[in-house]
Amino acid sequence: MKTLEELYGILKTTGYPVAYRFFETPQKPPYICYLTAYSNNQSADNVVWKKINHVQIELYTDKKDREAEQKLEDALKSAGIFFESAETYIDSEKIYQKVYETEV
């Protein structure tokens, strides 16, 4: 299992700009945001014994960009990170968002 700091380093290997949750200044796609969406902790005797964060990694592109997706997926796979993904188009922003979900 990786930490959020390790995940940040892995995401940076894509060569795309990376930020936790959002960028202070607008970015030109492709870029990556990631955030802890919720926890999925394990417990015993009403005590958290293993803290697990459910993380969403969001890849934003101005067109369907299979190359950018593959670069991100390769970085995750080479680090041994399991993920699920879903895609949407945000009309108001005219941008594609591919969300990868994993736990750290």
Phi, psi and omega in degrees: 000142182259163173263169176298324179295317177295320179299317178304313179299320178295316180295325179296335180294346178289338184088357179268154174299141182228137176215151173281121178069304181201164176264146176290328179237150180302145179243152173271128180297152003278147174210165185234134169239148176221154181201157174275111183280319178191171178259155178225053187295155173254143183225164173211136180053042178062026178231136175289118178253345176215114180274127181230122177262132174271117187249138173252128176251121185248120176259123180250131179223154181273353174212167174298113189239086182298328179295316178296318178299315182296320179298316179293315180298319178297319179297317179294314181296319182293336176272001179074029181261120175282142179212158168242157180218159176212155184230147175212163174245128181263101184303315185296334181257349184055051184216147175269142176233122173247121183255126176252131180247136180207178177232140176227000000 
